[in-house]
Amino acid sequence: MKKFMDKDFLLSTETAKKLYDACESTPIFDWHCHLQPKEIYENKEPSDIAYLWLAGDHYKWRIMRSNGVDEQYITGNAPEREKFQKFAEALPRCIGNPMYHWCHLELKNYFGYEGILSGDTAEEVWNLCN
């Protein structure tokens, strides 16, 4: 069985692999993000992975809401660790949604995590990322 999120993830042809190899080290400028421009300008360090991922990302909020997560864990006053736990519990229900892949690619590329984020692995991922 092919490894999850291997080097050729989503690259199904030799042409796709060659094109990716040619541009792999090129930076991506994504002007549509959910980080506050002021915080980027000030080089503000996020307090934790929950703040970084969940503070302003309405796509992640939609996943949580569609999976019945109470609003206190989305935009409310619940502790950040609990918000992250609720997101991690909801994420496995999104296989097939690009958010599932994006989250795992970010965990792999920026934190070296090659596992699957879920309610059971949330503590491990929380500790690694923070």
Secondary structure as UniProt FT lines:
FT   TURN            4..5
FT   TURN            7..10
FT   HELIX           14..23
FT   TURN            24..25
FT   HELIX           37..41
FT   TURN            42..43
FT   HELIX           49..54
FT   HELIX           58..66
FT   TURN            67..68
FT   HELIX           71..73
FT   TURN            74..75
FT   HELIX           80..90
FT   HELIX           91..94
FT   TURN            95..96
FT   HELIX           98..111
FT   TURN            119..121
FT   HELIX           122..129
//
